[in-house]
Amino acid sequence: MLNNLIENVRTLDAEDLGIGVTAAAAASHASSAPDAPAVPDDHPMVQEIIRLAQVYGGVILAGPPGTSKTFFAAAAGQVIAGSDDRLRFVQFHASYQYEDFMMGFAPRDGGGFTTKKGPFLDLVLAAAADPAHSYVLVIDELSRADVGRVFGEALTYVDRTKRELPFTIASGDKIKVPSNFIILATMNPFDRGVDEVDAAFERRFGKVTMDPDRALLDEILTDNGMDDALKARVLNWFSRMNGHAVKNPAAAVGHAYFATASDEATLNDLWEYQLKYVVQRAFRRDDATRADMISAWTRIFQMPATTPNVPGSTSVADRVEATE
């Protein structure tokens, strides 16, 4: 509209002003979500991770999805490294191998192959050449890969007691894992292969359990401006759902699921596109509990007994109950 009234007007959006999602993603930020809030360096969890990293040389944050594992691993990594040049991120998955992590071959322009250092070897060599600074590798989803295959011979030497000892990698080169090299990793304790991860790292690294946190959820919903009465009902559902996780780990729902929840509309989206599938999966063999948790969610909205019959419309309660 403004462009039609005045000639040569330049319109600017959030990205042009450097405050949009792209700018946030490019900045050093403590989460996989670009628009997540920054974490203060003196946050108790950040400080605890830093302390354990100094003791063990590596820390694993273990917990169900949505419990801020990546958020705090990245935040602590940024504080320890002090510079993005000394901080690397990698995500494990079922196809991730030694050749991706340590070193392998990459196609070369004009044909043939050349050796290529993976993030582990690249950062280890940089750390060894710069002992005055700490270098941090953040591994997301540690339990998604075969850690023995990925780490290879380095698995022994990431142990704090084996640091600075030379060993031979697949290329025949000798390297060492220096004392100023830190690994921060996240994992879901209910992933397949987690027993192998525990066996490989339980003696080598410190381990922090990240559980769904009602107090943190309260803080999130308050910051989002949610009505107190609605917030209280959401918190009750959250506690009730996670109460089932004691015997049924699949029922755990992390507080980060609610990061964008602020009112009934956003809660309805959260249910429709995420939480209802968590409930269905957790209680797929327990019809009574599944129905109970669906009904409990419906009661969050305290819908009246009758609602106007508007053609083509359905209430939040109707849509939730339809999942039973």
Secondary structure by P-SEA (a helix, b strand, c coil): cccccccbbbbbccccccccaaaaaacccccccccccccccccaaaaaaaaaaaaccbbbbbbccccaaaaaaaaaaaaaacccccbbbbbbccccccccccbbbbbcccbbbbbbbcaaaaaaaaaaacccbbbbbbbcccccccccccccccccccccccccbbbbccccbbbbbcccbbbbbcccccccaaaaaaaaccccbbbbbbcccaaaaaaaaaaacccaaaaaaaaaaaaaaaaacccccccccccccccccccaaaaaaaaaccaaaaaaaaccccaaaaaaaaaaaaaccccccccccccccccaaaaaaaac
